[in-house]
Amino acid sequence: MGSKWVLVLVIFIFVSLQGCLSQTSGCWEEERVALLQLKHFFNRPNSLRDWVELGDCCQWEAVTCNGSTGRVISLFLQDTRDRELRESYLNASLFSAFGQLMALNLSRNSIAGFVENKGSDKLLRLSNLENLDLSYNRFNNNIFSSLGALSSLKELYLNDNGLKGVVNVSGLDSLYNLESLHMGNNEIGKLIFPKGLRALKYLYLENVGIHDASSLVSIPSLATLDLSYNNFSEMTTTQEYLHNFTFIEQLRLDGSSLHISLLQSIVVVTSPRELWMQNCQSQWRLRFSRVLE
């Protein structure tokens, strides 16, 4: 009887180990099924060709998995939607299976927004997502309300989209970990920033046509501010306004136009460690050199 119990125990251990190995040696079935559903949207010819019914999805193109758990941690789906199709809306619930996802690149896919699912269009409630690239799409000012549940997000790319006019970013108010925000190459006239972005260090607003940057004073944590290729020639400011930017280390004004009095105030009050002004007219450079004297 003793030898039989030993045999039963050995078989039990073997079966248990097989189960563990099968869970960690390849992708999870739930995530594999979700990827195959996503392929119907990201349907550019000759892309994602190895996304087929059989096989380990951790070995598929554009997919990165955790080597220990087999969970999907990165999806690089940039430029994978058929270019002949018009702007489309993506069902955010298709990403709900990826609970350990840390990086998601959806750039260059003509996405105009996210379809509501069961009363919510929050982009996936992915609690571990740290990097999200939505650049070169067709999102409008409503996109911010879809991103408020991404509590771990650190980097967000919204440059080259359809943001226009008065852009209210208050939908990001709960993103306490957000450090870097890219919104360049949009048509933004005025920005309304929430006070919840306490960790924001890097803000990129190049070539957005902004004429009112007063709300930026609510982000005292900024270390790098890129305002390149904007026209500030009609903008004036005060010492009190600029004192909120005394911690900025890098300020980029490449190709921008602004009044000399505003430039003088920026240099004297903020004293950034790095001030970039490439592609400016020679006369403007000369006037700036006098400010520094």
ChimeraX commands (.cxc) that place a marker at each C-alpha (Angstrom):
marker #1 position 0.00,0.00,0.00 radius 0.5
marker #1 position 2.85,2.33,0.81 radius 0.5
marker #1 position 4.36,2.07,-2.66 radius 0.5
marker #1 position 0.98,2.82,-4.26 radius 0.5
marker #1 position 0.60,6.00,-2.24 radius 0.5
marker #1 position 4.11,7.04,-3.27 radius 0.5
marker #1 position 3.18,6.46,-6.92 radius 0.5
marker #1 position -0.03,8.48,-6.53 radius 0.5
marker #1 position 1.93,11.31,-4.92 radius 0.5
marker #1 position 4.50,11.31,-7.72 radius 0.5
marker #1 position 1.77,11.43,-10.35 radius 0.5
marker #1 position 0.03,14.28,-8.51 radius 0.5
marker #1 position 3.24,16.31,-8.32 radius 0.5
marker #1 position 3.97,15.66,-12.00 radius 0.5
marker #1 position 0.51,16.79,-13.10 radius 0.5
marker #1 position 0.75,19.90,-10.91 radius 0.5
marker #1 position 4.13,20.83,-12.35 radius 0.5
marker #1 position 2.83,20.32,-15.87 radius 0.5
marker #1 position 0.01,22.75,-15.14 radius 0.5
marker #1 position 2.42,25.38,-13.82 radius 0.5
marker #1 position 4.77,24.96,-16.75 radius 0.5
marker #1 position 1.95,25.21,-19.28 radius 0.5
marker #1 position 0.85,28.48,-17.64 radius 0.5
marker #1 position 4.28,30.11,-17.70 radius 0.5
marker #1 position 5.83,28.65,-20.88 radius 0.5
marker #1 position 3.44,30.43,-23.25 radius 0.5
marker #1 position 0.78,33.08,-23.46 radius 0.5
marker #1 position -2.47,32.92,-21.56 radius 0.5
marker #1 position -5.44,31.60,-23.51 radius 0.5
marker #1 position -7.60,34.58,-22.55 radius 0.5
marker #1 position -5.01,36.99,-23.92 radius 0.5
marker #1 position -4.46,34.95,-27.09 radius 0.5
marker #1 position -8.20,35.08,-27.84 radius 0.5
marker #1 position -8.25,38.83,-27.17 radius 0.5
marker #1 position -5.36,39.39,-29.58 radius 0.5
marker #1 position -7.17,37.50,-32.32 radius 0.5
marker #1 position -10.19,39.73,-31.77 radius 0.5
marker #1 position -8.01,42.83,-32.02 radius 0.5
marker #1 position -6.63,41.62,-35.34 radius 0.5
marker #1 position -10.01,42.33,-36.98 radius 0.5
marker #1 position -9.43,46.03,-36.29 radius 0.5
marker #1 position -5.69,46.17,-36.95 radius 0.5
marker #1 position -6.11,44.71,-40.42 radius 0.5
marker #1 position -3.46,46.27,-42.60 radius 0.5
marker #1 position -2.46,43.79,-45.34 radius 0.5
marker #1 position 0.71,41.84,-44.57 radius 0.5
marker #1 position 0.82,43.00,-40.95 radius 0.5
marker #1 position 0.48,40.74,-37.92 radius 0.5
marker #1 position 0.72,37.71,-40.24 radius 0.5
marker #1 position 1.74,35.34,-37.46 radius 0.5
marker #1 position -1.38,36.13,-35.42 radius 0.5
marker #1 position -3.10,32.82,-36.14 radius 0.5
marker #1 position -5.30,30.42,-34.20 radius 0.5
marker #1 position -2.48,28.10,-33.18 radius 0.5
marker #1 position 0.83,28.94,-31.59 radius 0.5
marker #1 position 2.28,30.84,-28.68 radius 0.5
marker #1 position 1.14,34.47,-28.86 radius 0.5
marker #1 position 4.19,35.53,-26.85 radius 0.5
marker #1 position 6.17,34.81,-30.01 radius 0.5
marker #1 position 3.92,36.90,-32.23 radius 0.5
marker #1 position 4.93,40.12,-33.93 radius 0.5
marker #1 position 4.26,43.28,-31.87 radius 0.5
marker #1 position 3.73,41.31,-28.64 radius 0.5
marker #1 position 6.02,41.17,-25.61 radius 0.5
marker #1 position 5.34,38.88,-22.66 radius 0.5
marker #1 position 6.74,38.57,-19.17 radius 0.5
marker #1 position 9.19,35.68,-19.30 radius 0.5
marker #1 position 8.11,34.33,-15.93 radius 0.5
marker #1 position 4.34,34.67,-16.02 radius 0.5
marker #1 position 3.59,34.56,-19.75 radius 0.5
marker #1 position 1.37,37.64,-19.42 radius 0.5
marker #1 position 1.38,40.23,-22.20 radius 0.5
marker #1 position 3.19,43.37,-21.02 radius 0.5
marker #1 position 3.65,45.33,-24.28 radius 0.5
marker #1 position 1.70,45.74,-27.51 radius 0.5
marker #1 position 3.24,47.70,-30.40 radius 0.5
marker #1 position 0.37,48.09,-32.87 radius 0.5
marker #1 position 1.48,51.29,-34.59 radius 0.5
marker #1 position 0.55,51.61,-38.27 radius 0.5
marker #1 position -1.22,48.24,-38.43 radius 0.5
marker #1 position -4.66,49.36,-39.65 radius 0.5
marker #1 position -5.57,49.34,-43.34 radius 0.5
marker #1 position -4.69,52.80,-44.67 radius 0.5
marker #1 position -7.54,52.68,-47.19 radius 0.5
marker #1 position -10.11,52.77,-44.38 radius 0.5
marker #1 position -11.48,55.99,-42.94 radius 0.5
marker #1 position -11.25,57.03,-39.33 radius 0.5
marker #1 position -12.65,54.40,-36.99 radius 0.5
marker #1 position -13.66,53.90,-33.38 radius 0.5
marker #1 position -11.93,51.19,-31.35 radius 0.5
marker #1 position -13.75,49.08,-28.76 radius 0.5
marker #1 position -11.73,49.68,-25.60 radius 0.5
marker #1 position -13.11,46.57,-23.92 radius 0.5
marker #1 position -10.98,44.43,-26.26 radius 0.5
marker #1 position -8.01,45.32,-24.08 radius 0.5
marker #1 position -9.61,44.28,-20.80 radius 0.5
marker #1 position -7.90,40.87,-20.90 radius 0.5
marker #1 position -4.44,42.42,-20.63 radius 0.5
marker #1 position -4.30,43.10,-16.91 radius 0.5
marker #1 position -0.49,43.27,-16.80 radius 0.5
marker #1 position -0.04,45.49,-19.86 radius 0.5
marker #1 position 2.58,48.20,-19.27 radius 0.5
marker #1 position 3.11,49.70,-22.74 radius 0.5
marker #1 position 0.62,50.21,-25.58 radius 0.5
marker #1 position 1.37,51.85,-28.92 radius 0.5
marker #1 position -1.67,52.60,-31.10 radius 0.5
marker #1 position -0.14,55.41,-33.17 radius 0.5
marker #1 position -0.79,55.99,-36.89 radius 0.5
marker #1 position -4.04,54.03,-37.13 radius 0.5
marker #1 position -6.64,56.75,-37.91 radius 0.5
marker #1 position -8.42,56.09,-34.60 radius 0.5
marker #1 position -11.00,58.79,-33.84 radius 0.5
marker #1 position -12.13,57.56,-30.44 radius 0.5
marker #1 position -13.17,54.62,-28.30 radius 0.5
marker #1 position -16.52,52.88,-28.51 radius 0.5
marker #1 position -18.55,52.83,-25.32 radius 0.5
marker #1 position -18.92,49.42,-23.76 radius 0.5
marker #1 position -21.50,48.73,-21.07 radius 0.5
marker #1 position -21.83,52.42,-20.34 radius 0.5
marker #1 position -18.14,53.23,-20.19 radius 0.5
marker #1 position -15.60,54.22,-22.82 radius 0.5
marker #1 position -12.74,54.44,-20.34 radius 0.5
marker #1 position -9.73,53.16,-22.20 radius 0.5
marker #1 position -9.47,49.80,-20.61 radius 0.5
marker #1 position -9.08,50.10,-16.90 radius 0.5
marker #1 position -5.49,48.95,-17.17 radius 0.5
marker #1 position -4.05,49.54,-13.72 radius 0.5
marker #1 position -0.47,48.70,-14.77 radius 0.5
marker #1 position -0.25,50.70,-18.01 radius 0.5
marker #1 position 2.67,53.17,-17.86 radius 0.5
marker #1 position 3.24,54.18,-21.49 radius 0.5
marker #1 position 0.45,54.99,-23.98 radius 0.5
marker #1 position 1.13,56.26,-27.51 radius 0.5
marker #1 position -1.94,57.61,-29.33 radius 0.5
marker #1 position -0.03,59.98,-31.61 radius 0.5
marker #1 position -0.81,60.51,-35.31 radius 0.5
marker #1 position -4.47,59.56,-34.97 radius 0.5
marker #1 position -7.70,61.59,-35.15 radius 0.5
marker #1 position -8.67,62.01,-31.52 radius 0.5
marker #1 position -10.48,65.22,-30.61 radius 0.5
marker #1 position -10.88,67.13,-27.34 radius 0.5
marker #1 position -13.06,64.37,-25.87 radius 0.5
marker #1 position -10.19,61.89,-25.61 radius 0.5
marker #1 position -9.17,62.98,-22.11 radius 0.5
marker #1 position -12.33,61.63,-20.48 radius 0.5
marker #1 position -11.46,58.17,-21.83 radius 0.5
marker #1 position -8.07,58.08,-20.12 radius 0.5
marker #1 position -8.90,58.94,-16.53 radius 0.5
marker #1 position -8.80,55.33,-15.29 radius 0.5
marker #1 position -5.16,54.74,-16.25 radius 0.5
marker #1 position -3.87,55.38,-12.75 radius 0.5
marker #1 position -0.31,54.12,-13.36 radius 0.5
marker #1 position 0.26,56.06,-16.58 radius 0.5
marker #1 position 3.61,57.87,-16.75 radius 0.5
marker #1 position 3.95,58.80,-20.45 radius 0.5
marker #1 position 1.16,59.90,-22.78 radius 0.5
marker #1 position 1.55,60.80,-26.45 radius 0.5
marker #1 position -1.28,62.77,-28.06 radius 0.5
marker #1 position 0.74,64.76,-30.55 radius 0.5
marker #1 position -0.44,65.07,-34.16 radius 0.5
marker #1 position -4.15,64.53,-33.53 radius 0.5
marker #1 position -7.31,66.63,-33.85 radius 0.5
marker #1 position -7.14,68.67,-30.64 radius 0.5
marker #1 position -8.53,72.15,-31.37 radius 0.5
marker #1 position -9.42,75.45,-29.75 radius 0.5
marker #1 position -9.93,75.46,-26.00 radius 0.5
marker #1 position -8.60,72.12,-24.77 radius 0.5
marker #1 position -9.63,71.07,-21.27 radius 0.5
marker #1 position -7.27,68.44,-19.87 radius 0.5
marker #1 position -9.22,67.98,-16.62 radius 0.5
marker #1 position -10.04,64.39,-17.62 radius 0.5
marker #1 position -6.46,63.55,-16.65 radius 0.5
marker #1 position -6.87,64.94,-13.15 radius 0.5
marker #1 position -6.62,61.50,-11.53 radius 0.5
marker #1 position -3.37,60.57,-13.27 radius 0.5
marker #1 position -1.16,61.34,-10.30 radius 0.5
marker #1 position 1.80,59.43,-11.77 radius 0.5
marker #1 position 1.85,61.14,-15.18 radius 0.5
marker #1 position 5.34,62.53,-15.80 radius 0.5
marker #1 position 5.46,63.23,-19.53 radius 0.5
marker #1 position 2.72,64.63,-21.81 radius 0.5
marker #1 position 3.15,65.19,-25.56 radius 0.5
marker #1 position 0.52,67.31,-27.34 radius 0.5
marker #1 position 2.52,69.00,-30.09 radius 0.5
marker #1 position 1.31,69.62,-33.64 radius 0.5
marker #1 position -2.34,70.18,-32.74 radius 0.5
marker #1 position -4.43,73.36,-33.12 radius 0.5
marker #1 position -4.67,74.39,-29.48 radius 0.5
marker #1 position -5.53,78.00,-28.73 radius 0.5
marker #1 position -5.91,77.69,-24.98 radius 0.5
marker #1 position -5.17,74.95,-22.45 radius 0.5
marker #1 position -7.06,74.33,-19.22 radius 0.5
marker #1 position -4.96,72.20,-16.90 radius 0.5
marker #1 position -6.14,70.46,-13.71 radius 0.5
marker #1 position -4.26,70.70,-10.44 radius 0.5
marker #1 position -3.99,66.94,-10.02 radius 0.5
marker #1 position -1.00,66.49,-12.33 radius 0.5
marker #1 position 1.47,66.88,-9.49 radius 0.5
marker #1 position 4.09,64.57,-11.03 radius 0.5
marker #1 position 4.16,66.16,-14.50 radius 0.5
marker #1 position 7.76,67.06,-15.37 radius 0.5
marker #1 position 7.86,67.12,-19.17 radius 0.5
marker #1 position 5.30,69.00,-21.27 radius 0.5
marker #1 position 5.61,69.27,-25.05 radius 0.5
marker #1 position 3.44,71.86,-26.83 radius 0.5
marker #1 position 5.44,72.56,-29.97 radius 0.5
marker #1 position 3.57,74.05,-32.94 radius 0.5
marker #1 position 0.10,74.15,-31.37 radius 0.5
marker #1 position -0.73,77.81,-32.01 radius 0.5
marker #1 position -1.28,78.44,-28.32 radius 0.5
marker #1 position -1.95,82.06,-27.37 radius 0.5
marker #1 position -2.92,81.62,-23.73 radius 0.5
marker #1 position -0.61,79.58,-21.50 radius 0.5
marker #1 position -1.79,81.01,-18.19 radius 0.5
marker #1 position -3.11,77.67,-16.89 radius 0.5
marker #1 position 0.38,76.20,-17.01 radius 0.5
marker #1 position 1.09,77.88,-13.69 radius 0.5
marker #1 position -0.91,75.08,-12.05 radius 0.5
marker #1 position 1.93,72.67,-12.85 radius 0.5
marker #1 position 4.78,73.76,-10.56 radius 0.5
marker #1 position 6.56,70.41,-10.99 radius 0.5
marker #1 position 7.52,71.13,-14.63 radius 0.5
marker #1 position 11.20,70.64,-15.41 radius 0.5
marker #1 position 11.01,70.72,-19.22 radius 0.5
marker #1 position 8.60,72.90,-21.21 radius 0.5
marker #1 position 8.63,72.86,-25.01 radius 0.5
marker #1 position 6.81,75.81,-26.62 radius 0.5
marker #1 position 8.70,75.72,-29.90 radius 0.5
marker #1 position 7.19,77.13,-33.09 radius 0.5
marker #1 position 4.42,79.12,-31.44 radius 0.5
marker #1 position 3.54,82.78,-31.86 radius 0.5
marker #1 position 3.66,84.70,-28.59 radius 0.5
marker #1 position 4.11,88.12,-30.18 radius 0.5
marker #1 position 0.81,89.37,-28.75 radius 0.5
marker #1 position 1.22,87.78,-25.32 radius 0.5
marker #1 position 2.26,89.75,-22.27 radius 0.5
marker #1 position 2.93,88.49,-18.78 radius 0.5
marker #1 position 3.76,89.54,-15.25 radius 0.5
marker #1 position 6.47,88.74,-12.74 radius 0.5
marker #1 position 3.88,87.00,-10.56 radius 0.5
marker #1 position 2.90,84.71,-13.41 radius 0.5
marker #1 position 6.47,83.71,-14.19 radius 0.5
marker #1 position 7.46,83.02,-10.59 radius 0.5
marker #1 position 5.51,79.77,-10.89 radius 0.5
marker #1 position 8.08,78.53,-13.41 radius 0.5
marker #1 position 11.23,79.07,-11.38 radius 0.5
marker #1 position 11.93,75.33,-11.25 radius 0.5
marker #1 position 12.01,74.83,-15.02 radius 0.5
marker #1 position 15.38,73.43,-16.08 radius 0.5
marker #1 position 14.87,73.34,-19.84 radius 0.5
marker #1 position 12.75,75.78,-21.86 radius 0.5
marker #1 position 12.46,75.38,-25.63 radius 0.5
marker #1 position 11.34,78.35,-27.72 radius 0.5
marker #1 position 12.81,77.24,-31.06 radius 0.5
marker #1 position 11.25,79.07,-33.97 radius 0.5
marker #1 position 8.85,80.99,-31.74 radius 0.5
marker #1 position 7.92,84.65,-31.96 radius 0.5
marker #1 position 7.42,86.70,-28.80 radius 0.5
marker #1 position 7.65,90.26,-27.59 radius 0.5
marker #1 position 11.07,91.30,-26.33 radius 0.5
marker #1 position 9.65,92.37,-22.95 radius 0.5
marker #1 position 8.19,88.92,-22.44 radius 0.5
marker #1 position 11.48,87.32,-23.40 radius 0.5
marker #1 position 13.33,89.52,-20.92 radius 0.5
marker #1 position 10.93,88.54,-18.14 radius 0.5
marker #1 position 11.35,84.86,-18.96 radius 0.5
marker #1 position 15.12,85.03,-18.79 radius 0.5
marker #1 position 15.35,87.15,-15.65 radius 0.5
marker #1 position 12.65,85.47,-13.57 radius 0.5
marker #1 position 12.75,81.81,-14.57 radius 0.5
marker #1 position 16.51,81.51,-15.23 radius 0.5
marker #1 position 16.30,78.09,-16.91 radius 0.5
marker #1 position 19.49,76.05,-17.06 radius 0.5
marker #1 position 18.89,75.42,-20.77 radius 0.5
marker #1 position 17.14,77.85,-23.10 radius 0.5
marker #1 position 16.77,76.71,-26.70 radius 0.5
marker #1 position 16.06,79.22,-29.49 radius 0.5
marker #1 position 17.10,77.61,-32.74 radius 0.5
marker #1 position 15.67,78.71,-36.11 radius 0.5
marker #1 position 15.04,82.28,-34.96 radius 0.5
marker #1 position 15.65,85.36,-37.07 radius 0.5
marker #1 position 19.02,87.07,-36.69 radius 0.5
marker #1 position 17.43,90.32,-35.51 radius 0.5
marker #1 position 15.56,88.45,-32.78 radius 0.5
marker #1 position 18.79,86.73,-31.73 radius 0.5
marker #1 position 20.56,90.07,-31.50 radius 0.5
marker #1 position 17.85,91.53,-29.29 radius 0.5
marker #1 position 18.00,88.46,-27.08 radius 0.5
marker #1 position 21.77,88.76,-26.68 radius 0.5
marker #1 position 21.25,92.26,-25.32 radius 0.5
marker #1 position 18.81,90.91,-22.75 radius 0.5
marker #1 position 21.51,88.58,-21.42 radius 0.5
marker #1 position 24.07,91.35,-21.02 radius 0.5
marker link #1:1,2 radius 0.2
marker link #1:2,3 radius 0.2
marker link #1:3,4 radius 0.2
marker link #1:4,5 radius 0.2
marker link #1:5,6 radius 0.2
marker link #1:6,7 radius 0.2
marker link #1:7,8 radius 0.2
marker link #1:8,9 radius 0.2
marker link #1:9,10 radius 0.2
marker link #1:10,11 radius 0.2
marker link #1:11,12 radius 0.2
marker link #1:12,13 radius 0.2
marker link #1:13,14 radius 0.2
marker link #1:14,15 radius 0.2
marker link #1:15,16 radius 0.2
marker link #1:16,17 radius 0.2
marker link #1:17,18 radius 0.2
marker link #1:18,19 radius 0.2
marker link #1:19,20 radius 0.2
marker link #1:20,21 radius 0.2
marker link #1:21,22 radius 0.2
marker link #1:22,23 radius 0.2
marker link #1:23,24 radius 0.2
marker link #1:24,25 radius 0.2
marker link #1:25,26 radius 0.2
marker link #1:26,27 radius 0.2
marker link #1:27,28 radius 0.2
marker link #1:28,29 radius 0.2
marker link #1:29,30 radius 0.2
marker link #1:30,31 radius 0.2
marker link #1:31,32 radius 0.2
marker link #1:32,33 radius 0.2
marker link #1:33,34 radius 0.2
marker link #1:34,35 radius 0.2
marker link #1:35,36 radius 0.2
marker link #1:36,37 radius 0.2
marker link #1:37,38 radius 0.2
marker link #1:38,39 radius 0.2
marker link #1:39,40 radius 0.2
marker link #1:40,41 radius 0.2
marker link #1:41,42 radius 0.2
marker link #1:42,43 radius 0.2
marker link #1:43,44 radius 0.2
marker link #1:44,45 radius 0.2
marker link #1:45,46 radius 0.2
marker link #1:46,47 radius 0.2
marker link #1:47,48 radius 0.2
marker link #1:48,49 radius 0.2
marker link #1:49,50 radius 0.2
marker link #1:50,51 radius 0.2
marker link #1:51,52 radius 0.2
marker link #1:52,53 radius 0.2
marker link #1:53,54 radius 0.2
marker link #1:54,55 radius 0.2
marker link #1:55,56 radius 0.2
marker link #1:56,57 radius 0.2
marker link #1:57,58 radius 0.2
marker link #1:58,59 radius 0.2
marker link #1:59,60 radius 0.2
marker link #1:60,61 radius 0.2
marker link #1:61,62 radius 0.2
marker link #1:62,63 radius 0.2
marker link #1:63,64 radius 0.2
marker link #1:64,65 radius 0.2
marker link #1:65,66 radius 0.2
marker link #1:66,67 radius 0.2
marker link #1:67,68 radius 0.2
marker link #1:68,69 radius 0.2
marker link #1:69,70 radius 0.2
marker link #1:70,71 radius 0.2
marker link #1:71,72 radius 0.2
marker link #1:72,73 radius 0.2
marker link #1:73,74 radius 0.2
marker link #1:74,75 radius 0.2
marker link #1:75,76 radius 0.2
marker link #1:76,77 radius 0.2
marker link #1:77,78 radius 0.2
marker link #1:78,79 radius 0.2
marker link #1:79,80 radius 0.2
marker link #1:80,81 radius 0.2
marker link #1:81,82 radius 0.2
marker link #1:82,83 radius 0.2
marker link #1:83,84 radius 0.2
marker link #1:84,85 radius 0.2
marker link #1:85,86 radius 0.2
marker link #1:86,87 radius 0.2
marker link #1:87,88 radius 0.2
marker link #1:88,89 radius 0.2
marker link #1:89,90 radius 0.2
marker link #1:90,91 radius 0.2
marker link #1:91,92 radius 0.2
marker link #1:92,93 radius 0.2
marker link #1:93,94 radius 0.2
marker link #1:94,95 radius 0.2
marker link #1:95,96 radius 0.2
marker link #1:96,97 radius 0.2
marker link #1:97,98 radius 0.2
marker link #1:98,99 radius 0.2
marker link #1:99,100 radius 0.2
marker link #1:100,101 radius 0.2
marker link #1:101,102 radius 0.2
marker link #1:102,103 radius 0.2
marker link #1:103,104 radius 0.2
marker link #1:104,105 radius 0.2
marker link #1:105,106 radius 0.2
marker link #1:106,107 radius 0.2
marker link #1:107,108 radius 0.2
marker link #1:108,109 radius 0.2
marker link #1:109,110 radius 0.2
marker link #1:110,111 radius 0.2
marker link #1:111,112 radius 0.2
marker link #1:112,113 radius 0.2
marker link #1:113,114 radius 0.2
marker link #1:114,115 radius 0.2
marker link #1:115,116 radius 0.2
marker link #1:116,117 radius 0.2
marker link #1:117,118 radius 0.2
marker link #1:118,119 radius 0.2
marker link #1:119,120 radius 0.2
marker link #1:120,121 radius 0.2
marker link #1:121,122 radius 0.2
marker link #1:122,123 radius 0.2
marker link #1:123,124 radius 0.2
marker link #1:124,125 radius 0.2
marker link #1:125,126 radius 0.2
marker link #1:126,127 radius 0.2
marker link #1:127,128 radius 0.2
marker link #1:128,129 radius 0.2
marker link #1:129,130 radius 0.2
marker link #1:130,131 radius 0.2
marker link #1:131,132 radius 0.2
marker link #1:132,133 radius 0.2
marker link #1:133,134 radius 0.2
marker link #1:134,135 radius 0.2
marker link #1:135,136 radius 0.2
marker link #1:136,137 radius 0.2
marker link #1:137,138 radius 0.2
marker link #1:138,139 radius 0.2
marker link #1:139,140 radius 0.2
marker link #1:140,141 radius 0.2
marker link #1:141,142 radius 0.2
marker link #1:142,143 radius 0.2
marker link #1:143,144 radius 0.2
marker link #1:144,145 radius 0.2
marker link #1:145,146 radius 0.2
marker link #1:146,147 radius 0.2
marker link #1:147,148 radius 0.2
marker link #1:148,149 radius 0.2
marker link #1:149,150 radius 0.2
marker link #1:150,151 radius 0.2
marker link #1:151,152 radius 0.2
marker link #1:152,153 radius 0.2
marker link #1:153,154 radius 0.2
marker link #1:154,155 radius 0.2
marker link #1:155,156 radius 0.2
marker link #1:156,157 radius 0.2
marker link #1:157,158 radius 0.2
marker link #1:158,159 radius 0.2
marker link #1:159,160 radius 0.2
marker link #1:160,161 radius 0.2
marker link #1:161,162 radius 0.2
marker link #1:162,163 radius 0.2
marker link #1:163,164 radius 0.2
marker link #1:164,165 radius 0.2
marker link #1:165,166 radius 0.2
marker link #1:166,167 radius 0.2
marker link #1:167,168 radius 0.2
marker link #1:168,169 radius 0.2
marker link #1:169,170 radius 0.2
marker link #1:170,171 radius 0.2
marker link #1:171,172 radius 0.2
marker link #1:172,173 radius 0.2
marker link #1:173,174 radius 0.2
marker link #1:174,175 radius 0.2
marker link #1:175,176 radius 0.2
marker link #1:176,177 radius 0.2
marker link #1:177,178 radius 0.2
marker link #1:178,179 radius 0.2
marker link #1:179,180 radius 0.2
marker link #1:180,181 radius 0.2
marker link #1:181,182 radius 0.2
marker link #1:182,183 radius 0.2
marker link #1:183,184 radius 0.2
marker link #1:184,185 radius 0.2
marker link #1:185,186 radius 0.2
marker link #1:186,187 radius 0.2
marker link #1:187,188 radius 0.2
marker link #1:188,189 radius 0.2
marker link #1:189,190 radius 0.2
marker link #1:190,191 radius 0.2
marker link #1:191,192 radius 0.2
marker link #1:192,193 radius 0.2
marker link #1:193,194 radius 0.2
marker link #1:194,195 radius 0.2
marker link #1:195,196 radius 0.2
marker link #1:196,197 radius 0.2
marker link #1:197,198 radius 0.2
marker link #1:198,199 radius 0.2
marker link #1:199,200 radius 0.2
marker link #1:200,201 radius 0.2
marker link #1:201,202 radius 0.2
marker link #1:202,203 radius 0.2
marker link #1:203,204 radius 0.2
marker link #1:204,205 radius 0.2
marker link #1:205,206 radius 0.2
marker link #1:206,207 radius 0.2
marker link #1:207,208 radius 0.2
marker link #1:208,209 radius 0.2
marker link #1:209,210 radius 0.2
marker link #1:210,211 radius 0.2
marker link #1:211,212 radius 0.2
marker link #1:212,213 radius 0.2
marker link #1:213,214 radius 0.2
marker link #1:214,215 radius 0.2
marker link #1:215,216 radius 0.2
marker link #1:216,217 radius 0.2
marker link #1:217,218 radius 0.2
marker link #1:218,219 radius 0.2
marker link #1:219,220 radius 0.2
marker link #1:220,221 radius 0.2
marker link #1:221,222 radius 0.2
marker link #1:222,223 radius 0.2
marker link #1:223,224 radius 0.2
marker link #1:224,225 radius 0.2
marker link #1:225,226 radius 0.2
marker link #1:226,227 radius 0.2
marker link #1:227,228 radius 0.2
marker link #1:228,229 radius 0.2
marker link #1:229,230 radius 0.2
marker link #1:230,231 radius 0.2
marker link #1:231,232 radius 0.2
marker link #1:232,233 radius 0.2
marker link #1:233,234 radius 0.2
marker link #1:234,235 radius 0.2
marker link #1:235,236 radius 0.2
marker link #1:236,237 radius 0.2
marker link #1:237,238 radius 0.2
marker link #1:238,239 radius 0.2
marker link #1:239,240 radius 0.2
marker link #1:240,241 radius 0.2
marker link #1:241,242 radius 0.2
marker link #1:242,243 radius 0.2
marker link #1:243,244 radius 0.2
marker link #1:244,245 radius 0.2
marker link #1:245,246 radius 0.2
marker link #1:246,247 radius 0.2
marker link #1:247,248 radius 0.2
marker link #1:248,249 radius 0.2
marker link #1:249,250 radius 0.2
marker link #1:250,251 radius 0.2
marker link #1:251,252 radius 0.2
marker link #1:252,253 radius 0.2
marker link #1:253,254 radius 0.2
marker link #1:254,255 radius 0.2
marker link #1:255,256 radius 0.2
marker link #1:256,257 radius 0.2
marker link #1:257,258 radius 0.2
marker link #1:258,259 radius 0.2
marker link #1:259,260 radius 0.2
marker link #1:260,261 radius 0.2
marker link #1:261,262 radius 0.2
marker link #1:262,263 radius 0.2
marker link #1:263,264 radius 0.2
marker link #1:264,265 radius 0.2
marker link #1:265,266 radius 0.2
marker link #1:266,267 radius 0.2
marker link #1:267,268 radius 0.2
marker link #1:268,269 radius 0.2
marker link #1:269,270 radius 0.2
marker link #1:270,271 radius 0.2
marker link #1:271,272 radius 0.2
marker link #1:272,273 radius 0.2
marker link #1:273,274 radius 0.2
marker link #1:274,275 radius 0.2
marker link #1:275,276 radius 0.2
marker link #1:276,277 radius 0.2
marker link #1:277,278 radius 0.2
marker link #1:278,279 radius 0.2
marker link #1:279,280 radius 0.2
marker link #1:280,281 radius 0.2
marker link #1:281,282 radius 0.2
marker link #1:282,283 radius 0.2
marker link #1:283,284 radius 0.2
marker link #1:284,285 radius 0.2
marker link #1:285,286 radius 0.2
marker link #1:286,287 radius 0.2
marker link #1:287,288 radius 0.2
marker link #1:288,289 radius 0.2
marker link #1:289,290 radius 0.2
marker link #1:290,291 radius 0.2
marker link #1:291,292 radius 0.2
marker link #1:292,293 radius 0.2
view
